[in-house]
Amino acid sequence: MAVAPVIVHRRAWSWALLAVGALAVVGLLTFGLRRDPRAIPSPLVGRPAPSFAMTLFDGSHFSTAAYRGKILVVNFWASWCYPACYIEAPHLQRIWQRYQDSGVVVIGVNVQDREAPARAFISRFGLTFPNGMDATGRISIDYGLYGVPETFLIDRQGRIVYKHIGAATEEIFVPRIEPLLKSGGQQ
Amino acid sequence: MWFLVAAAAGPLAAQDLDAQAQAIASRLRCPVCQNESVADSPSELSAQMRALIRAKLQAGESSDQIIAYFVAKYGEWILLEPPRRGILWLVWLAPVIALGTGFAVAMRFLRRVSRPARSYP
């Protein structure tokens, strides 16, 4: 007579375990599907920025070593990156014009592109900040680039303090540049 | 004789280097693709990564050093296989646990349905 309740008890436990397992799997899948697979935190934020050198489109040479003590805004872009790169270009130009005399340098790094459309892009937006091509991809890989546009803010100590994925706007960067300017240090 | 050895060693060394570079690239996830390795991806960034791996091997860096370089730049996300440590063991063990549980459930079910029906007088 005591057999039947034991079987019922065990069966209820089995169903409960199965339900918990199924819920865990559904929960995990929902969590995975709701996440943006490209929103991956960069291990570089808080670390020293990789130094780099490149030939600019105007033929001159650029090296981060020559800009020690400055605040750098390093923007990775491409002419085929539409619309984000097209949205941010006027913003970056305005950031450059606003802060170039305060020790802030905006640098454009053109990636996975061809020279003619890249030059056309620069002309179209009238960009006057230093811009060069990462022909080998070494700069992109050193900065752990996933896509374009990506923009890095580097403080006067040469540390990456912020990484932005997507169009870089004044609204995003000005509130981050201002405290760095106020924090003093050599320019 | 030395000339012959050198001539034979050239392509062999290059082949060896390519095989090593391929092995490293197959362990790395292409950053601009969906679940594709750097070895398999036709993207420009992956091609640049493969060239960098080859250059680093030529410069005398070991496979572990090269993998560590990519992890330092992209985080452990760049590894196609999660490292076998800590909570990440769950990723490796979960399929085995799920398979074992499924097998046990199936066995119990089969045993129950194949059991001869009891007759109550």
Interface residues (C-beta under 8 A of the other chain):
Chain A: G21 P37 I40 P41 S42 P43 L44 Q112 T136 G137 R138 S140 I141 D142 Y143 G144 L145 Y146 G147
Chain B: P31 V32 Q34 E44 L45 Q48 M49 A51 L52 F70 V71 A72 K73 Y74 G75 W77 T101
